[in-house]
Amino acid sequence: MNKIMVDTYKLDRISTRMAKEFGTIPKGQEEHYAYPLSAMEGNMLKLHRQDPNRSGRQALTAIRMALLTIDGYIKQVEYDFSSHATPENQALLHGLLMSFDPFTNKDVHEVAVEDANSFDTKNYFVIPIKCLLRIEKSIKHWTKEYGPNGYFTFIENHMGKLVEQDDKMNFAIIAEEKKLSSPF
């Protein structure tokens, strides 16, 4: 597998590139994505509770690293994040991947991958990509409103009571609906 060093440009551009290729969650349609969004955000909140140095800035980097990880699966390349990796963003990245990634979480693999030979990598990751992009937008908004931990303050106030006070990383999977093609 080809290994690619991730520079700042690649890290900064991945969100735009993924949004163009896979789309984003339409405004008002977040309800359909509630389970994967809550698993991702809940895992990050648990990790932020453990270490408040895991800030919104660290979460943004973790989201971009997660998007590049997915891009690597699709393109069959491996991205090297060593120039951007910190203990804080690595922990958040792991929490995000545990919420949806069958190559990181064996429980997700058992549920999502029935046959490795017929696993449609690109189609499987459409929903997680859209959720990551939505969370990225939210982090940017709440960080601008309330500072470096604004996103985590918002999430704690919004859904903190629903997120267990434990270290267990949760996951959620929603299958993308198959689009029916018309013979006409």
Disulfide bonds with the S-S distance in Angstrom:
none
